[in-house]
Amino acid sequence: MPDISGILTLDRKKYVASMAENLPALRAKLGLTQSDLAELIGVTRQTISAAENKSRDLSWTNFLSLLFLFSQNSPTKDLLTVLDIYTPELAGIFSLTDLKKLR
């Protein structure tokens, strides 16, 4: 069983801010509108818009949903590391598994 105690010391704000900053580019890479992305993760378009415009912080739950979504698509998977969203620190806590390999 992995040691998840590191989750308590994670700088969540850093990860959330990095995701919000790069959300328009990640979304565009998949050809998704704000509405498309919102529907995929179960939030409103306004939630996505507010995160992208930095008028409201992205929740940790929404961050995790976006992390999962973008990690499952080859056009965005590698960008998560390049953009410093999925870091070695985060990888030590959350292992992103390719669902296609599990089938």
Number of C-alpha atoms within 10 A of each C-alpha: 3 8 8 10 9 11 14 8 7 13 11 15 13 12 20 20 18 17 25 25 16 16 20 18 13 21 17 12 15 14 11 14 14 20 15 15 20 19 12 14 17 11 13 15 15 13 19 25 18 14 20 20 14 13 10 14 16 20 14 13 11 18 20 16 15 21 18 16 15 20 21 16 13 12 12 20 19 13 18 18 14 11 14 14 20 22 14 11 12 17 11 13 15 15 10 14 11 14 9 7 6 6 5
